[in-house]
Structures are given as structure tokens and as C-alpha cells.
Amino acid sequence: MFTELIFTETGLTVIVGAGPTGLTLARQLGRYGLPYRIVDRSPKLFDGSRAKGLQPRTLEILDDLGLISRFLAAGGAYPPLRAHLPGGGTHEFRLDELHDPVPSVPYPNLLMIPQWRTSELLADGIAVELGTGLTGLTRIDGGMRVTLDTGETVDARYVVGADGGGSTVRKLLGIGFEGETHEEERMLVADVRLTGLDRDHWHVWPGPERTFRLGLCPLPGTDWFQLTAPASPLSPAGLVAAVDPSITVTEVGWTSEYRANVRMASRFRDGDVFLAGDAAHVHSPAGGQGLNTGIQDAYNLGWKLATGSSTILDTYEEERLPVAAAVLGISTRLHRRHADGEEDAMRRDDPVLRQLSLNYRGTTLAAEHRPQPGAVRAGDRAPDAPLTNSRVFDLLRGRTPPCWLSAGPESCRSFRFRSVM
Ligand SMILES: Cc1cc2nc3c(=O)[nH]c(=O)nc-3n(C[C@H](O)[C@H](O)[C@H](O)COP(=O)(O)OP(=O)(O)OC[C@H]3O[C@@H](n4cnc5c(N)ncnc54)[C@H](O)[C@@H]3O)c2cc1C
């Protein structure tokens, strides 16, 4: 069906928002040689630790983008948790066991890396126009006219709203964002420097009846801890002193209070405008899926924009909306377990969380023609495997893999995998 598919000279894409989603998309468009501008209304890139977990599926995308060694060098494995029990004593456990790499899964574990570092690494070499917000969108012949708060108007072939949960793009399009906000469940997240605590554990202080009182997680490659606690009138220093007066907070950096927010856009595409990342779906942070899902949205959308084919672009929503809905379900379940004080609520050993089993089976681009398909089916993630002088992932990396002519990089990953085996 898509055998004629080739890259076309599409016009300018305006990416609104330079969070992890927008930056990943800029990288994708850059490597396909597509013209783009990326604007962010903030005067600087995000500087908080917020989303600190990259899932294995995201690490494979970073491998494909040629960034994996920099991420692995900057991040680290999740440390074991040490619970400081209310009655005295400690209890140690892991969110998930550490998995050994195998040929098909070279990056089997969550990588801990603060979000500001993720943004910094993704933004390296990308000309982000900071302090430049989108304020208006109008349809024009062959695309969209974008109005910026600098007074400039820009005519674009495509616009991508990667502008976070409060997305201006989504609101201007009038796309619904249905779901729930749990006003009563407010959490504080802050970056703190402190003395008096080892950096080998993610320290947690449970309250009475399995409630959560405080967490202090050492952030790899930095001398900061990420503090999490139910919102409180106490300062970060006061919260820490209340659980252990021998720990002293010496500096407080980025601080944020958030409410559990579970919402999803009713559409991810409106003509020449697309929504990606938090602009399209917001989740509970439980399970560390949000940033990862945004990066994967951008990876999916990038090559489709490069085709300039409206039929292909329709498959962005077809593939990614069900993924976002599933992620919303998982993170909400984990959030509830936490809020209800269930035993082992912090365990993260469900393999679904690693996102390697996400697939697009049965969608337009993933027709499975074999009467008895093997373990890897059309629409699945292609596993890695060693080759004589390289790996399957190496073979598939690059701007124009030969299989591009048959479908797209994600679908063709499976095709190439089968052909080399
Ligand atoms: C406490 C906490 C912990 C989390 N932990 C995890 C985790 O471990 N793993 C995980 O995967 N996710 C986690 N998340 C979620 C994650 O932080 C988000 O999913 C992620 O930041 C979304 O990235 P994004 O690029 O889509 O949006 P954002 O990071 O929100 O970026 C949007 C950008 O758009 C810009 N912008 C907004 N409006 C405009 C405009 N009109 N014009 C121009 N620019 C604009 C903003 O300035 C911003 O820079 C966590 C979230 C929280 C709150």
C-alpha cells in the first residue's frame, strides 16, 4: 500500500514547547533534514529534576537518535530504597529487580536522570527560541499561520503542540481534555542539597498506617536529592528536620507543588496541527510514564511529518492515542495503590512499565500477512540482536533505511529484523 512512500520536501514545522517532547521532535525532524522552528515561552529550559526515570523503550529511542552513551554516562541505576520505619529500624527493597541485558534487550532497566539533564542533552545543538510563546493559530492555504508573543507571524506547513498540560495549542483548537484533577492529593517536589544522609539509597519515611511522609532520592551525576512529600505548610528543610534532625538541608533549588491530574485530549490531530506529550495526555507521576510517553509520541510523529503524507499522519493518532489511554490506566492504578497505602505500593516490577511490549498490532501500518506469525509480529518493537560486525539496532539507525520505501522506520524495524534473521 505504501510502496511509493518517500521523503517529500515538506515546509516548515513549528514546534511549540521545548520540553522533552518538543526537543525529541526537533531532533527527529533535524535528522530527516526537515525545516523546523522550536519556540518556548519560558526564558530558559526546564531546570527541575521532576521526571527522573527513563524507561527501557525510551533508551532504545535515544540509542536510535545517537544519544544513548551520553545519557548512560549522565544517569545511573535506581538505587535500593531504604524505608526508615516509624517505630525505628529500617527496611530495604527495590522498586524493581535489576535485569541483566540480553541480546534482544540491551537496556533492560530504568535509568535515573533528572529531567533538567534530559532536556539539556536533548537540546544540545538545537536552536531553541526561548522567551517566545505562541498566542494564536489561524488556518491558511497549505498550513497554519502562527502568532508569537514577540509580534512575529510565521506561516507553517505543520504545527505541533508540545506545550505541556496547559497547552495553548490544544485550547486554541478547542480540543477537549477530559479527565480528573484530584485537588485533595497535593504533593511537594523539590531539589535539595543536604548533609547527614548517604547517597546509596532512595530514603523514604513512611507515616502511620502505611501513609507516605517523605522521600529523599539522590540524583545521579549531581549532589542534589529530589525531595517528595505530601504538600505541607512546612518548608523542605522543616519537613526533613521533622523526620530526622541529624539531616540538614543546605540549599533548596527548584520546587513545585502538583495535584494528581489524569486527562487526555479527545484528538491528537486537527488538520495540520498535532498534539504530543503532556499537551495530549497527563498522568500521575506514579510509574514514571509521562515524559517517556511524550518522547515516544515525538519519535512516532517525527518520521510521519517527514513523509508529508496525510494518510500516514493519520496513523499518529491511531497508534498513539490508545497507548496514552493505556498509560493513563496504569499510572492511575499505581497512584491509587499509593494513595490507599497498599503494601508494596512502591513496587514497580510490572514489565508493562518498561514499555517494551507497547505495540501497534492491527493498525493501518502494521498489517500482518503471515498465516502463522512468529513471536515478533507486524507492529511490534523490533528486538535488538548481535550481527557479525554490528547489531540490528545499528543496522536500522539512520536517516533513510532502505525499508523506508516499504513503510516507516518503526514498522520496518520488524521487517528488517526478520530479514536479517
Ligand atoms: C513530580 C513529577 C514527577 C514526574 N516523574 C516522572 C517520571 O519519573 N517519569 C516520567 O516519564 N514522567 C514523569 N513526570 C511527568 C513529566 O514531567 C512530564 O510528562 C513531561 O515533562 C512532559 O514533557 P512535555 O515536553 O510534553 O511537556 P513539558 O515538560 O510540560 O514542556 C512543555 C513546554 O512548553 C512550553 N510552553 C507552554 N506553553 C507555551 C506556549 N504558549 N508557547 C511556547 N511554549 C509554551 C513550556 O514553557 C514548557 O517548556 C513527572 C511529573 C511530575 C509533576
Ligand as a Chemical Component Dictionary entry (heavy atoms), coordinates in Angstrom:
data_LIG
# 
_chem_comp.id                   LIG 
_chem_comp.type                 NON-POLYMER 
_chem_comp.pdbx_formal_charge   0 
_chem_comp.three_letter_code    LIG 
# 
loop_
_chem_comp_atom.comp_id 
_chem_comp_atom.atom_id 
_chem_comp_atom.alt_atom_id 
_chem_comp_atom.type_symbol 
_chem_comp_atom.charge 
_chem_comp_atom.model_Cartn_x 
_chem_comp_atom.model_Cartn_y 
_chem_comp_atom.model_Cartn_z 
_chem_comp_atom.pdbx_ordinal 
LIG C1  C1  C 0 6.525 15.298 40.283 1  
LIG C2  C2  C 0 6.538 14.726 38.929 2  
LIG C3  C3  C 0 7.295 13.583 38.690 3  
LIG C4  C4  C 0 7.288 13.018 37.438 4  
LIG N1  N1  N 0 8.022 11.884 37.252 5  
LIG C5  C5  C 0 8.018 11.313 36.034 6  
LIG C6  C6  C 0 8.839 10.161 35.757 7  
LIG O1  O1  O 0 9.569 9.649  36.624 8  
LIG N2  N2  N 0 8.832 9.660  34.505 9  
LIG C7  C7  C 0 8.056 10.214 33.516 10 
LIG O2  O2  O 0 8.071 9.684  32.386 11 
LIG N3  N3  N 0 7.304 11.323 33.727 12 
LIG C8  C8  C 0 7.261 11.888 34.956 13 
LIG N4  N4  N 0 6.537 13.034 35.152 14 
LIG C9  C9  C 0 5.823 13.673 34.023 15 
LIG C10 C10 C 0 6.773 14.513 33.144 16 
LIG O3  O3  O 0 7.415 15.506 33.904 17 
LIG C11 C11 C 0 6.005 15.150 32.004 18 
LIG O4  O4  O 0 5.238 14.134 31.377 19 
LIG C12 C12 C 0 6.957 15.780 30.958 20 
LIG O5  O5  O 0 7.604 16.921 31.464 21 
LIG C13 C13 C 0 6.164 16.196 29.719 22 
LIG O6  O6  O 0 7.033 16.729 28.767 23 
LIG P1  P1  P 0 6.466 17.668 27.631 24 
LIG O7  O7  O 0 7.653 18.078 26.823 25 
LIG O8  O8  O 0 5.333 17.017 26.946 26 
LIG O9  O9  O 0 5.846 18.919 28.403 27 
LIG P2  P2  P 0 6.550 19.945 29.385 28 
LIG O10 O10 O 0 7.746 19.351 30.028 29 
LIG O11 O11 O 0 5.475 20.494 30.254 30 
LIG O12 O12 O 0 7.080 21.092 28.409 31 
LIG C14 C14 C 0 6.169 21.993 27.783 32 
LIG C15 C15 C 0 6.942 23.245 27.373 33 
LIG O13 O13 O 0 6.053 24.083 26.629 34 
LIG C16 C16 C 0 6.288 25.426 26.988 35 
LIG N5  N5  N 0 5.079 26.202 26.665 36 
LIG C17 C17 C 0 3.883 26.172 27.296 37 
LIG N6  N6  N 0 3.019 26.988 26.675 38 
LIG C18 C18 C 0 3.671 27.548 25.631 39 
LIG C19 C19 C 0 3.320 28.488 24.620 40 
LIG N7  N7  N 0 2.082 29.033 24.551 41 
LIG N8  N8  N 0 4.238 28.844 23.703 42 
LIG C20 C20 C 0 5.501 28.334 23.754 43 
LIG N9  N9  N 0 5.888 27.437 24.696 44 
LIG C21 C21 C 0 4.991 27.056 25.622 45 
LIG C22 C22 C 0 6.611 25.371 28.472 46 
LIG O14 O14 O 0 7.371 26.512 28.863 47 
LIG C23 C23 C 0 7.416 24.076 28.564 48 
LIG O15 O15 O 0 8.804 24.304 28.447 49 
LIG C24 C24 C 0 6.517 13.611 36.400 50 
LIG C25 C25 C 0 5.764 14.766 36.632 51 
LIG C26 C26 C 0 5.772 15.320 37.887 52 
LIG C27 C27 C 0 4.948 16.554 38.131 53 
# 
loop_
_chem_comp_bond.comp_id 
_chem_comp_bond.atom_id_1 
_chem_comp_bond.atom_id_2 
_chem_comp_bond.value_order 
_chem_comp_bond.pdbx_ordinal 
LIG C1  C2  SING 1  
LIG C2  C3  SING 2  
LIG C2  C26 DOUB 3  
LIG C3  C4  DOUB 4  
LIG C4  N1  SING 5  
LIG C4  C24 SING 6  
LIG N1  C5  DOUB 7  
LIG C5  C6  SING 8  
LIG C5  C8  SING 9  
LIG C6  O1  DOUB 10 
LIG C6  N2  SING 11 
LIG N2  C7  SING 12 
LIG C7  O2  DOUB 13 
LIG C7  N3  SING 14 
LIG N3  C8  DOUB 15 
LIG C8  N4  SING 16 
LIG N4  C9  SING 17 
LIG N4  C24 SING 18 
LIG C9  C10 SING 19 
LIG C10 O3  SING 20 
LIG C10 C11 SING 21 
LIG C11 O4  SING 22 
LIG C11 C12 SING 23 
LIG C12 O5  SING 24 
LIG C12 C13 SING 25 
LIG C13 O6  SING 26 
LIG O6  P1  SING 27 
LIG P1  O7  DOUB 28 
LIG P1  O8  SING 29 
LIG P1  O9  SING 30 
LIG O9  P2  SING 31 
LIG P2  O10 DOUB 32 
LIG P2  O11 SING 33 
LIG P2  O12 SING 34 
LIG O12 C14 SING 35 
LIG C14 C15 SING 36 
LIG C15 O13 SING 37 
LIG C15 C23 SING 38 
LIG O13 C16 SING 39 
LIG C16 N5  SING 40 
LIG C16 C22 SING 41 
LIG N5  C17 SING 42 
LIG N5  C21 SING 43 
LIG C17 N6  DOUB 44 
LIG N6  C18 SING 45 
LIG C18 C19 SING 46 
LIG C18 C21 DOUB 47 
LIG C19 N7  SING 48 
LIG C19 N8  DOUB 49 
LIG N8  C20 SING 50 
LIG C20 N9  DOUB 51 
LIG N9  C21 SING 52 
LIG C22 O14 SING 53 
LIG C22 C23 SING 54 
LIG C23 O15 SING 55 
LIG C24 C25 DOUB 56 
LIG C25 C26 SING 57 
LIG C26 C27 SING 58 
# 
